[in-house]
Amino acid sequence: MLNNENIGTMDINILLSIVNMKLRDNYPSIEALCYDMDISEGTLINRLNEDKYIYQKSNNQFIKK
């Protein structure tokens, strides 16, 4: 389960895989995912940005810059 604490410590590749799978299968947007899972959108985006991933709204997924 994702939460604000383990976002910062989880392996970035595992985090990316989980988030993109949830976006693809369950959520129409990053806002909906974060709201439903009670996680900070900013924390999630910043963590994935550390490895040069950005949220692409048109495809509802994180992609490499």
N, C-alpha and C positions, 0 to 999 in steps of 0.2 A: 504494500500500500504506500502510496506517495503521501508525504507530509512535509511541512516546512523544514523540519529538522533533517530528514534524510536526503532531501534534494541537494543539499550542500556537500554531502559525503558520498553519495551514490556514484558509482562509475558512470562517467558521462555517456558512454555508448549504451549502457543499460537504460539509463534515464531517457535518452533520446528514443530508444526503441519502445519503451513503455508509453511515453507521451504520444508519439506518433501513432501507435496502435490504438490508444484510447481516442485520439482525435478522429482517426479513420472510422472506428467501429461504433463509437458511443456519443460523440459530442460534435455539434455544428461549429464550434469556435473555441479558441483558447480561453475566452472569458467564461464560457459555459463549463468547461472542464474545471477551471480553477474555482469557480463558485460552488459547483457540486462537490468537489473534493476538499473544499475549505483550505486551499493553498494560495499563497501569494503569487499573483501573476508576475509581478516584478521580480521576485526571487527566482521563479522558474525561468523566465526569459533571460535574466542576467546570468544564471548558471549555464544555460545552453549557449549564450553569447561568448562565454569564456573559451569555448572551443570553436568559435566562429559559426555557430548555427543561428539562423534567424527564422522568425515565424513568417511564413508566407500565407497570407490570408486567403488568397485565391484558391490555393490547394489545401488549406487547413492542415498544414504540416510544417515542421521545422526542416530546413534545408541548409546545406553548407553554403556560406557566403561565396 
